[in-house]
């Protein structure tokens, strides 16, 4: 029994596997705006961004956005 497989099946399976491995999402994650701003939410925006290694944070509407990281603080000299 000689079974011939179409190269298109291999291509289709490869593309599906690629999407499953990379975790394609309909909405990309924005690293610079990781939280929500609202009175009473803990931690506040500035504390959240500071704990993530940013220099601080600010509210853009109801979205907490972090200030860009300082290039000087992100460079760690080798030991």
C-alpha positions as a printed NumPy array, in Angstrom:
array([[ 0.   ,  0.   ,  0.   ],
       [ 1.638,  3.191, -1.15 ],
       [ 0.214,  6.171,  0.708],
       [ 1.231,  9.535, -0.691],
       [ 0.786, 12.527,  1.526],
       [ 0.167, 15.904,  0.072],
       [ 2.778, 18.559,  0.92 ],
       [-0.122, 20.914,  1.647],
       [-1.134, 18.858,  4.669],
       [ 2.37 , 19.209,  6.104],
       [ 2.302, 22.967,  5.493],
       [-1.143, 23.337,  7.115],
       [-0.121, 21.319, 10.173],
       [ 3.097, 23.341, 10.484],
       [ 1.216, 26.647, 10.397],
       [-1.299, 25.472, 13.004],
       [ 1.523, 24.248, 15.261],
       [ 3.3  , 27.591, 14.862],
       [ 0.19 , 29.478, 15.995],
       [-0.246, 27.169, 18.984],
       [ 3.389, 27.482, 20.041],
       [ 3.617, 31.261, 19.693],
       [ 0.271, 31.843, 21.391],
       [-1.238, 34.256, 18.897],
       [-3.646, 36.652, 20.617],
       [-6.206, 38.986, 19.17 ],
       [-4.946, 41.821, 21.369],
       [-1.225, 42.177, 22.075],
       [-0.066, 42.63 , 25.649],
       [ 1.259, 46.115, 26.354],
       [ 4.136, 45.822, 28.8  ],
       [ 4.372, 49.545, 29.369],
       [ 0.732, 49.785, 30.595],
       [ 0.286, 46.819, 32.948],
       [-2.509, 47.971, 35.235],
       [-5.707, 49.87 , 35.903],
       [-6.108, 53.282, 37.539],
       [-9.005, 53.797, 39.9  ],
       [-9.413, 55.098, 43.423],
       [-9.008, 52.296, 45.944],
       [-7.061, 49.886, 43.72 ],
       [-3.994, 48.452, 45.432],
       [-1.174, 48.85 , 44.572],
       [-1.449, 52.304, 43.084],
       [-0.026, 52.916, 39.623],
       [ 3.264, 54.436, 40.745],
       [ 3.954, 51.603, 43.206],
       [ 3.066, 48.967, 40.593],
       [ 5.428, 50.426, 38.014],
       [ 8.228, 50.889, 40.549],
       [ 7.91 , 47.237, 41.616],
       [ 8.209, 46.191, 37.956],
       [11.499, 48.08 , 37.619],
       [10.255, 51.265, 35.984],
       [11.033, 54.742, 37.28 ],
       [ 7.384, 55.452, 38.106],
       [ 3.906, 55.452, 36.646],
       [ 1.038, 57.666, 35.57 ],
       [-2.652, 57.235, 34.782],
       [-3.775, 57.572, 31.189],
       [-7.532, 57.549, 31.584],
       [-8.253, 54.33 , 33.49 ],
       [-5.004, 52.686, 32.333],
       [-1.862, 52.659, 34.458],
       [ 1.186, 53.281, 32.271],
       [ 4.81 , 53.137, 33.343],
       [ 7.532, 55.665, 32.611],
       [10.302, 54.306, 30.381],
       [13.077, 52.466, 32.172],
       [16.263, 54.404, 32.638],
       [19.018, 53.06 , 30.394],
       [21.551, 53.62 , 33.17 ],
       [19.694, 51.504, 35.735],
       [19.132, 48.579, 33.366],
       [22.842, 48.111, 32.649],
       [24.381, 45.83 , 35.234],
       [28.158, 45.481, 35.139],
       [29.479, 41.905, 35.07 ],
       [31.026, 40.549, 38.25 ]])
